[in-house]
């Protein structure tokens, strides 16, 4: 887990609180939402980040550099990546 602002609010998953996974077999860490293909990333992103639970948003945040998924729901890994 990574909490960007410590115990200060909002402490909301996908806003300032993100999950990462340690993969011991390969000895590396993956952000929640990482997938090997853009299609799989998009599927996970739509199901688990855009639906407002914030669970699989870490990969988007790292790759796209924004949290626009909090404001608009028509984002895509292969298309629109910002609200503006």
N, C-alpha and C positions, 0 to 999 in steps of 0.2 A: 504494500500500500504506500501511497505517496500523498501526503496532505500538504498542499502548496503554502498554506498560511497558518499551519499549526492548529491551535485550538480556537482561533478566531472564527467567527461565523462567516459563511453560511454552513461550512462542513457538509456540503452536498456532493454526493457522488456524481462525477462528470463535470463539476464546476470547479471545485478546489481539492477534490479527493479522488484519486485514481488508483486502479488496481494494476499490478504487474505480476507476472508469474515467473518463478524460477524453474527452469527445466534442468534437473540434475543430470540427466543422461548426456546432455550436450554442454552443460555448465554455462548456461546463459540465461538472461532475463528477457522476457517478451512483454510488451505492453498489452493489456487487455484489449481485444479487438483485432490483434494482428492475425492475419491469415496469409497463406502463400499466394493467393491470386486476388486480383481486384474484384472479381465477382463474389468471392467468398467474403472479402472485407466488406463489400457493400451490403451483402445479406445480413451479416452480423451487426453492422452499423445500423441498418434500418430496424432490425428486430430489437436491439438492445440499447442503442444510444438515442436514436431519434424518438423512441416511444417514451422518452422522459424519465426512464429509470437510471440513465447515466452509467450503466454497468460496463459497457464495452467502448467507452469514449477515449481511453488513453492513447490508442494508436492514432486516431484521427487528430487529436490535439498535437501529438508529436509530428505527424506527417504534414498536416495542413497548417499548423501554427495558429489555430483559432478555436474558439468555442462557439462558433455561430450556430451550432446544432441546438444551443439553448434558445435561440431566437427564431429560427426558421426550419421548417421540416422538409424542404425540397432539395436538400443537399445530396451530393453523390461523389463517390471516389473518382469517377471518370468524367463527371460533368461539373455542375455548379458546386463550388467549394466554399463560397462566401455568400452572405445574405445580400450584399450590395452588388 
